[in-house]
Amino acid sequence: MHMLGSDRKNSDRRLTPSEMLSYMNNFQRNEDGAMTLFAIFMFLMMILVAGLGVDLMRNELERTTMQNTIDRAVLAAADLDQTLDPQAVVTDYFDKAGVGEHLAQVTVDEGLNFRKVTATADATTSTQFMSLIGVDTLTSLAASGAEERISNVEISLVLDISGSMGSNNRIQNMRTAAKTFVDQVIRDETDDLISVSLVPYTAQTNAGEAIFNELNVQELHGYSYCIDFDISDFSITGLDHNKTYLHMQHFEKSSNNYYGGAIQNPGCPFRSYEEIQPISQNASDLKATIDNYTARANTAINLGMKWGVALLDPTFRPITQALNQQGTVDDVFQNRPSSYDDEETLKTVVLMTDGVNVDTYRIADVLYNSPSERVHWNFNALDRYLSRYVRSSSWRFWRYVKYTSSQANSMLENICSAAKSEGIVIWSVGFEVSDTGANVMRSCASSPSHFFRVEGVEITDAFRAIASQINQLRLTQ
């Protein structure tokens, strides 16, 4: 008993420094003790590192949940069609996601044609392992903003009405698609904000007499109003008011609708509904014009695109103002097209075709340099006249190639590049096109996602999608 009591007394006694040093030296000399200490140390470090990962993963999961929730919430709240209070919408999203207590702030800025919603959230996660090194909590932050803005939008709708559109119900499907597009972009809430210019094209594009008269053109006749651009004109987006443009020859038999034979593409569309309809917000008029489109002649996509881009270029503004004075363009649009640096204006082209560029012919100048010759060709379609009265071996003396198909493709590429460099957004639709045609249209578009390749009634879905994205919601931060 005495010894036990003595042992207990000794166990309660604190070691002196010399005794502790002697004890540590003895432990150091013992190899089993050294390995045990190292193993314990490594085990504790592994637990700590794994625990750090667990804490960080829990915190990131919390942050991801908040960020996903806040992104969805502000998008829904910023929608101009949303009838509920925007702040209540964001709060409801957070509550239903089970993170309502983390919503910190919601800010709403809205006006007649826009709504912008921003929100922030924060959460504090208690740590289970990092507290061992003095970190008791981790903070998660989330922020997002969304805006829907129906700002000023200038649209050129460039539509193929060439002869191949008469096959496979294409012209009817195109009419439906184009009218659907008009109805989606021109609504009551976009009044005085969105304008649409219609640019139908075949082997040429008829500017119309009013636009034609505002340019310096070497006028040759009064039958139609197509302009022959030079190759260099496709490297710039606008029109040159100091340049004298060449009036394109007119060689259609205007009293009928004959377009047969080998050369059917030089003709200038001459019916009123085939002319450019510039800068309008009259949906009824636009749709009525589209309903009249008929398929005829061949394809010059580059010429349609040149005019589509020119109608968005500030150099067209003097023409707009002249058209306004004539009552053709609404007062609110008399200063369109806006400058390229106007941050409140979106400029966009929707370009559609079902084919590819072809060689474009003209009558030899020597056969079109007098009034009587011009009258003659107005009543004699070139292709029919040559096939009836001229030996095929002599045709080369009567006509020449104005642009080859490869030149036309190059000009199209140039005008598309010039437009994109000015910030014009280009959507393109290849309607039942070949792979070659699809590649040309895809190259013209602002990006591969701005190109649609469609068949049949799918063209309406494409135009509907483009209309929706023109006025899309966008995350702003």
DRENZA-443484 format. One line per 3 residues: number of its first residue (from 0); their letters; for each residue x, y, z of C-alpha. Coordinates in Angstrom, 2 decimals. Layout:
# DRENZA-443484
NUM = A = X,Y,Z ~ ...
END
This chain:
# DRENZA-443484
0 = MHM = 0.00,0.00,0.00 ~ 2.85,2.27,0.86 ~ 4.45,1.72,-2.54
3 = LGS = 1.20,2.31,-4.36 ~ 0.70,5.52,-2.53 ~ 4.24,6.47,-3.33
6 = DRK = 3.74,5.71,-7.05 ~ 0.58,7.78,-7.13 ~ 2.36,10.65,-5.50
9 = NSD = 5.23,10.39,-7.99 ~ 2.78,10.30,-10.96 ~ 1.20,13.55,-9.86
12 = RRL = 4.57,15.24,-9.55 ~ 5.63,17.54,-12.45 ~ 8.90,16.67,-14.17
15 = TPS = 11.81,18.99,-13.69 ~ 13.41,20.42,-16.85 ~ 16.41,18.15,-16.50
18 = EML = 14.19,15.12,-16.08 ~ 12.11,16.13,-19.17 ~ 15.29,16.54,-21.27
21 = SYM = 16.54,13.15,-20.14 ~ 13.15,11.64,-21.02 ~ 13.18,13.15,-24.54
24 = NNF = 16.73,11.99,-25.18 ~ 15.75,8.47,-24.20 ~ 12.66,8.66,-26.51
27 = QRN = 14.80,9.96,-29.38 ~ 17.19,7.03,-29.05 ~ 14.25,4.63,-29.21
30 = EDG = 13.52,4.03,-32.97 ~ 10.03,2.68,-32.33 ~ 9.09,5.91,-30.62
33 = AMT = 10.33,8.04,-33.52 ~ 8.30,6.17,-36.10 ~ 5.19,6.35,-33.95
36 = LFA = 5.46,10.12,-33.63 ~ 5.99,10.58,-37.37 ~ 3.08,8.30,-38.25
39 = IFM = 0.76,10.16,-35.90 ~ 1.87,13.48,-37.37 ~ 1.29,12.33,-40.97
42 = FLM = -2.11,10.86,-40.10 ~ -3.23,14.12,-38.53 ~ -2.02,16.08,-41.58
45 = MIL = -3.92,13.80,-43.95 ~ -7.10,14.27,-41.93 ~ -6.59,18.04,-41.93
48 = VAG = -5.94,18.25,-45.70 ~ -8.96,16.07,-46.45 ~ -11.01,18.17,-44.09
51 = LGV = -9.91,21.36,-45.85 ~ -11.18,19.87,-49.12 ~ -14.50,18.98,-47.56
54 = DLM = -14.98,22.49,-46.19 ~ -14.04,24.10,-49.49 ~ -16.30,21.77,-51.44
57 = RNE = -19.27,22.54,-49.17 ~ -18.60,26.25,-49.63 ~ -18.34,25.95,-53.43
60 = LER = -21.57,23.95,-53.57 ~ -23.30,26.72,-51.65 ~ -21.86,29.36,-53.97
63 = TTM = -22.84,27.43,-57.13 ~ -26.40,26.98,-55.87 ~ -26.68,30.70,-55.17
66 = QNT = -25.16,31.71,-58.52 ~ -27.45,29.43,-60.53 ~ -30.43,30.71,-58.59
69 = IDR = -29.53,34.35,-58.97 ~ -28.91,33.98,-62.73 ~ -32.31,32.39,-63.30
72 = AVL = -34.03,34.85,-61.00 ~ -32.77,38.05,-62.64 ~ -33.48,36.70,-66.13
75 = AAA = -37.09,35.99,-65.20 ~ -37.46,39.32,-63.41 ~ -36.00,41.37,-66.28
78 = DLD = -38.37,39.95,-68.88 ~ -40.56,42.79,-70.14 ~ -43.43,40.33,-70.42
81 = QTL = -43.14,39.62,-66.69 ~ -46.19,41.14,-64.97 ~ -45.09,40.45,-61.37
84 = DPQ = -42.95,42.81,-59.34 ~ -39.31,42.13,-60.37 ~ -38.02,42.18,-56.78
87 = AVV = -40.74,39.73,-55.73 ~ -39.76,37.43,-58.60 ~ -36.13,37.30,-57.47
90 = TDY = -37.14,36.74,-53.84 ~ -39.48,33.93,-54.85 ~ -36.73,32.15,-56.78
93 = FDK = -34.44,32.25,-53.76 ~ -37.14,31.07,-51.38 ~ -38.05,28.11,-53.55
96 = AGV = -34.39,27.15,-53.90 ~ -34.09,27.09,-50.11 ~ -31.53,29.90,-49.99
99 = GEH = -33.86,32.83,-49.34 ~ -31.91,34.02,-46.29 ~ -28.86,34.61,-48.47
102 = LAQ = -30.41,37.20,-50.80 ~ -28.72,40.51,-49.99 ~ -29.95,43.12,-52.46
105 = VTV = -32.15,43.50,-55.54 ~ -32.00,46.60,-57.74 ~ -34.51,47.34,-60.49
108 = DEG = -34.05,49.99,-63.17 ~ -36.78,50.22,-65.78 ~ -38.29,52.55,-68.31
111 = LNF = -40.64,52.57,-71.24 ~ -38.59,50.19,-73.35 ~ -36.24,48.46,-70.92
114 = RKV = -35.90,46.69,-67.60 ~ -32.62,45.93,-65.86 ~ -32.46,43.80,-62.71
117 = TAT = -29.33,43.23,-60.64 ~ -28.99,41.22,-57.47 ~ -26.37,40.14,-54.95
120 = ADA = -26.32,37.33,-52.43 ~ -23.94,36.12,-49.75 ~ -23.75,33.12,-47.45
123 = TTS = -21.52,32.08,-44.54 ~ -20.60,28.41,-44.19 ~ -19.35,27.05,-40.85
126 = TQF = -16.21,24.96,-41.21 ~ -15.71,21.58,-39.61 ~ -12.02,21.08,-40.14
129 = MSL = -10.56,24.47,-41.03 ~ -11.57,25.68,-37.57 ~ -8.60,23.63,-36.31
132 = IGV = -6.33,26.20,-37.96 ~ -8.40,29.16,-36.87 ~ -10.77,29.53,-39.86
135 = DTL = -14.25,29.14,-38.42 ~ -16.31,30.28,-41.47 ~ -16.12,30.68,-45.27
138 = TSL = -18.03,33.34,-47.20 ~ -19.75,32.76,-50.58 ~ -20.68,35.71,-52.80
141 = AAS = -22.89,35.73,-55.91 ~ -23.95,38.57,-58.18 ~ -25.78,38.77,-61.48
144 = GAE = -27.68,41.15,-63.70 ~ -29.99,40.80,-66.66 ~ -31.52,43.29,-69.00
147 = ERI = -34.16,43.27,-71.67 ~ -34.03,46.39,-73.73 ~ -36.11,47.11,-76.77
150 = SNV = -33.77,49.80,-77.98 ~ -33.61,51.26,-81.44 ~ -33.29,48.47,-83.95
153 = EIS = -32.64,48.86,-87.67 ~ -33.29,45.71,-89.70 ~ -32.68,44.87,-93.34
156 = LVL = -34.63,41.81,-94.44 ~ -32.90,40.61,-97.62 ~ -35.03,38.01,-99.40
159 = DIS = -34.31,35.78,-102.39 ~ -37.12,35.84,-104.98 ~ -35.15,34.15,-107.77
162 = GSM = -36.65,31.58,-110.13 ~ -35.62,28.54,-108.08 ~ -37.83,29.81,-105.27
165 = GSN = -40.77,28.72,-107.42 ~ -39.93,25.06,-106.76 ~ -40.96,22.87,-103.85
168 = NRI = -43.31,25.47,-102.38 ~ -40.31,27.59,-101.35 ~ -41.76,31.00,-102.18
171 = QNM = -44.88,30.26,-100.12 ~ -42.83,29.02,-97.17 ~ -40.58,32.07,-97.40
174 = RTA = -43.57,34.41,-97.41 ~ -44.94,32.78,-94.26 ~ -41.56,32.96,-92.54
177 = AKT = -40.95,36.60,-93.45 ~ -44.42,37.67,-92.31 ~ -43.93,35.80,-89.03
180 = FVD = -40.67,37.69,-88.57 ~ -42.38,41.04,-89.18 ~ -45.09,40.26,-86.63
183 = QVI = -42.51,39.33,-84.00 ~ -40.28,42.38,-84.34 ~ -42.97,45.02,-84.95
186 = RDE = -45.34,45.10,-81.98 ~ -47.18,47.78,-80.02 ~ -44.36,48.02,-77.48
189 = TDD = -41.76,48.59,-80.23 ~ -43.60,51.53,-81.75 ~ -41.12,54.12,-83.07
192 = LIS = -38.18,51.92,-82.02 ~ -37.83,49.21,-84.67 ~ -37.73,49.75,-88.42
195 = VSL = -37.59,47.13,-91.15 ~ -36.37,47.53,-94.72 ~ -37.41,44.92,-97.28
198 = VPY = -34.81,44.09,-99.92 ~ -36.03,41.53,-102.47 ~ -33.40,40.40,-104.95
201 = TAQ = -33.05,38.21,-108.01 ~ -30.14,38.77,-110.39 ~ -30.48,42.44,-109.40
204 = TNA = -32.13,44.63,-106.78 ~ -34.48,47.38,-107.81 ~ -33.79,50.45,-105.65
207 = GEA = -37.08,52.04,-106.67 ~ -37.49,55.42,-108.34 ~ -37.47,57.47,-105.11
210 = IFN = -34.13,56.10,-103.89 ~ -32.71,56.09,-107.44 ~ -33.46,59.80,-107.85
213 = ELN = -31.50,60.70,-104.70 ~ -28.28,59.23,-106.08 ~ -26.01,60.40,-108.87
216 = VQE = -26.91,57.92,-111.59 ~ -26.22,58.04,-115.29 ~ -29.84,57.45,-116.20
219 = LHG = -30.39,55.43,-119.37 ~ -34.14,54.70,-119.40 ~ -37.32,54.88,-117.33
222 = YSY = -38.26,51.22,-117.23 ~ -36.63,50.10,-113.97 ~ -34.24,51.37,-111.29
225 = CID = -31.39,48.92,-110.79 ~ -27.84,50.17,-110.28 ~ -24.70,48.36,-111.40
228 = FDI = -22.11,48.59,-108.62 ~ -18.38,48.29,-109.20 ~ -16.43,45.55,-107.48
231 = SDF = -14.81,48.14,-105.21 ~ -18.25,49.22,-103.92 ~ -18.51,45.93,-102.03
234 = SIT = -15.58,46.79,-99.78 ~ -17.52,49.64,-98.15 ~ -20.83,49.56,-96.32
237 = GLD = -22.29,52.80,-97.61 ~ -23.20,54.67,-100.75 ~ -20.95,57.30,-102.31
240 = HNK = -22.91,60.48,-103.00 ~ -19.99,61.90,-104.99 ~ -19.88,58.97,-107.36
243 = TYL = -21.84,58.60,-110.57 ~ -23.39,55.15,-110.60 ~ -24.28,53.28,-113.77
246 = HMQ = -27.94,52.64,-114.48 ~ -28.39,48.97,-115.27 ~ -29.72,48.05,-118.68
249 = HFE = -33.32,46.95,-118.89 ~ -34.04,44.02,-121.14 ~ -37.29,42.42,-120.23
252 = KSS = -40.43,42.15,-122.29 ~ -42.43,44.19,-119.80 ~ -45.83,43.11,-121.12
255 = NNY = -45.46,39.48,-120.06 ~ -43.68,37.25,-117.57 ~ -41.41,35.32,-119.95
258 = YGG = -38.14,34.19,-118.36 ~ -36.87,31.20,-120.30 ~ -33.71,30.19,-122.11
261 = AIQ = -30.03,30.43,-121.35 ~ -29.78,34.03,-120.16 ~ -32.52,34.91,-117.78
264 = NPG = -30.60,36.63,-115.00 ~ -29.69,40.12,-116.21 ~ -33.19,41.48,-115.86
267 = CPF = -34.02,44.13,-113.31 ~ -37.22,43.42,-111.34 ~ -39.58,46.21,-112.36
270 = RSY = -42.84,45.71,-110.48 ~ -43.52,48.12,-107.63 ~ -43.62,45.38,-105.01
273 = EEI = -40.20,44.18,-106.18 ~ -38.59,47.50,-105.23 ~ -36.83,48.13,-101.94
276 = QPI = -39.28,49.13,-99.21 ~ -37.14,51.24,-96.88 ~ -37.26,51.92,-93.15
279 = SQN = -40.83,51.08,-92.22 ~ -42.73,50.08,-89.11 ~ -46.00,49.48,-90.94
282 = ASD = -46.41,45.74,-90.47 ~ -49.48,45.57,-92.66 ~ -47.74,47.21,-95.62
285 = LKA = -44.64,45.08,-95.19 ~ -46.63,41.85,-95.09 ~ -48.74,42.87,-98.07
288 = TID = -45.57,43.45,-100.07 ~ -44.14,40.09,-99.02 ~ -47.37,38.38,-100.10
291 = NYT = -46.85,39.67,-103.66 ~ -43.37,38.23,-104.10 ~ -43.11,35.81,-107.02
294 = ARA = -40.17,33.68,-108.12 ~ -38.33,34.78,-111.24 ~ -34.88,35.31,-112.79
297 = NTA = -31.57,34.18,-111.29 ~ -29.53,34.85,-108.18 ~ -27.10,37.63,-107.18
300 = INL = -26.86,37.42,-103.39 ~ -24.08,39.99,-103.36 ~ -26.31,42.69,-104.86
303 = GMK = -29.11,42.06,-102.38 ~ -26.63,42.14,-99.50 ~ -25.01,45.36,-100.76
306 = WGV = -28.35,47.14,-100.58 ~ -29.27,45.52,-97.26 ~ -26.10,46.87,-95.68
309 = ALL = -26.36,50.28,-97.39 ~ -29.80,50.77,-95.81 ~ -28.10,50.53,-92.38
312 = DPT = -25.20,52.83,-93.22 ~ -25.29,56.51,-92.17 ~ -24.65,57.53,-95.80
315 = FRP = -28.25,56.54,-96.49 ~ -29.55,59.19,-94.05 ~ -29.91,61.99,-96.64
318 = ITQ = -32.05,59.64,-98.71 ~ -34.15,58.81,-95.65 ~ -34.73,62.49,-95.02
321 = ALN = -35.77,63.03,-98.63 ~ -38.15,60.07,-98.41 ~ -39.57,61.53,-95.20
324 = QQG = -40.31,64.78,-97.03 ~ -42.14,62.71,-99.65 ~ -44.18,60.98,-96.95
327 = TVD = -42.56,57.58,-97.49 ~ -40.69,57.34,-94.18 ~ -42.17,58.19,-90.76
330 = DVF = -40.99,61.38,-89.06 ~ -39.58,59.43,-86.12 ~ -37.18,57.62,-88.48
333 = QNR = -35.99,60.59,-90.53 ~ -32.54,60.49,-88.89 ~ -31.99,56.83,-89.58
336 = PSS = -29.71,55.06,-90.15 ~ -28.04,56.00,-86.89 ~ -24.31,56.43,-86.55
339 = YDD = -22.33,53.27,-85.97 ~ -21.19,54.50,-82.54 ~ -24.77,54.97,-81.30
342 = EET = -24.88,52.53,-78.36 ~ -28.67,52.64,-78.27 ~ -29.08,51.23,-81.79
345 = LKT = -28.74,47.67,-83.02 ~ -28.15,47.21,-86.75 ~ -28.83,43.80,-88.22
348 = VVL = -29.25,42.09,-91.58 ~ -31.26,38.92,-92.12 ~ -30.03,37.43,-95.40
351 = MTD = -31.86,34.51,-96.99 ~ -31.24,32.48,-100.15 ~ -32.08,29.12,-101.67
354 = GVN = -29.25,29.07,-104.19 ~ -25.80,30.31,-105.18 ~ -24.44,33.22,-107.17
357 = VDT = -24.34,32.80,-110.94 ~ -22.58,34.55,-113.81 ~ -24.27,37.89,-114.50
360 = YRI = -24.57,39.06,-118.11 ~ -25.08,42.45,-119.75 ~ -25.81,43.54,-123.32
363 = ADV = -22.75,44.74,-125.22 ~ -22.50,48.51,-124.73 ~ -22.48,49.15,-128.46
366 = LYN = -25.97,47.65,-128.66 ~ -27.35,49.74,-125.80 ~ -26.12,53.26,-126.47
369 = SPS = -29.13,54.89,-128.12 ~ -32.75,55.53,-127.10 ~ -34.08,53.33,-129.90
372 = ERV = -31.90,50.42,-128.83 ~ -33.11,50.76,-125.24 ~ -36.71,50.74,-126.42
375 = HWN = -35.94,47.66,-128.51 ~ -34.58,45.71,-125.54 ~ -37.47,46.70,-123.35
378 = FNA = -39.72,44.73,-125.68 ~ -37.29,41.93,-126.43 ~ -35.99,39.72,-123.67
381 = LDR = -32.33,39.16,-124.44 ~ -32.29,35.39,-124.01 ~ -35.28,34.89,-126.27
384 = YLS = -34.04,37.32,-128.90 ~ -30.63,35.65,-129.16 ~ -32.06,32.15,-129.32
387 = RYV = -34.44,33.19,-132.13 ~ -32.42,35.56,-134.28 ~ -28.70,35.17,-133.55
390 = RSS = -26.44,32.21,-134.17 ~ -25.06,30.86,-130.88 ~ -21.50,31.28,-132.17
393 = SWR = -22.13,35.03,-132.35 ~ -23.69,35.49,-128.92 ~ -20.35,36.59,-127.48
396 = FWR = -20.60,39.76,-129.56 ~ -24.01,40.59,-128.14 ~ -23.39,40.06,-124.47
399 = YVK = -20.64,39.95,-121.86 ~ -20.18,38.74,-118.29 ~ -20.51,41.59,-115.81
402 = YTS = -19.60,39.44,-112.78 ~ -18.63,35.78,-112.74 ~ -20.09,33.60,-110.00
405 = SQA = -16.72,33.49,-108.23 ~ -16.45,37.29,-108.39 ~ -19.95,37.55,-106.96
408 = NSM = -18.97,35.24,-104.09 ~ -15.90,37.37,-103.45 ~ -17.99,40.56,-103.46
411 = LEN = -20.45,38.96,-101.06 ~ -17.62,38.03,-98.73 ~ -16.27,41.58,-98.91
414 = ICS = -19.56,43.30,-98.10 ~ -20.25,40.85,-95.27 ~ -16.80,41.54,-93.80
417 = AAK = -17.24,45.29,-94.13 ~ -20.61,45.10,-92.37 ~ -19.30,42.98,-89.51
420 = SEG = -16.36,45.35,-89.01 ~ -18.89,48.14,-88.39 ~ -20.74,46.09,-85.79
423 = IVI = -23.67,45.07,-88.00 ~ -25.06,41.72,-86.87 ~ -25.63,39.35,-89.79
426 = WSV = -28.04,36.42,-89.66 ~ -28.11,34.15,-92.68 ~ -30.57,31.47,-93.72
429 = GFE = -29.69,28.80,-96.26 ~ -33.04,27.49,-97.47 ~ -32.70,24.07,-99.07
432 = VSD = -29.23,25.02,-100.29 ~ -26.36,22.86,-101.47 ~ -23.28,22.37,-99.32
435 = TGA = -21.55,25.06,-101.39 ~ -24.39,27.50,-100.79 ~ -24.42,26.65,-97.09
438 = NVM = -20.70,27.38,-96.77 ~ -21.08,30.76,-98.48 ~ -23.96,31.77,-96.21
441 = RSC = -22.25,30.46,-93.07 ~ -19.17,32.52,-93.90 ~ -21.27,35.68,-94.27
444 = ASS = -23.01,35.28,-90.91 ~ -21.66,36.97,-87.79 ~ -20.83,33.53,-86.34
447 = PSH = -21.71,29.88,-87.06 ~ -24.55,30.21,-84.55 ~ -25.98,33.07,-86.65
450 = FFR = -26.42,30.72,-89.62 ~ -29.49,28.53,-90.15 ~ -29.71,25.73,-92.69
453 = VEG = -33.34,24.72,-93.10 ~ -35.74,22.70,-95.21 ~ -39.42,23.25,-95.95
456 = VEI = -41.46,24.85,-93.19 ~ -38.38,24.95,-90.93 ~ -37.67,28.36,-92.46
459 = TDA = -40.45,29.83,-90.31 ~ -38.82,28.42,-87.17 ~ -35.51,29.97,-88.23
462 = FRA = -37.02,33.42,-88.81 ~ -38.92,33.17,-85.53 ~ -35.71,32.28,-83.67
465 = IAS = -33.84,35.18,-85.25 ~ -36.61,37.63,-84.35 ~ -36.55,36.39,-80.77
468 = QIN = -32.78,36.68,-80.47 ~ -32.66,40.16,-81.94 ~ -34.57,41.26,-78.86
471 = QLR = -33.05,38.71,-76.52 ~ -32.39,38.84,-72.84 ~ -28.72,39.04,-72.02
474 = LTQ = -26.68,38.57,-68.88 ~ -24.84,41.81,-68.26 ~ -22.39,40.71,-65.59
END
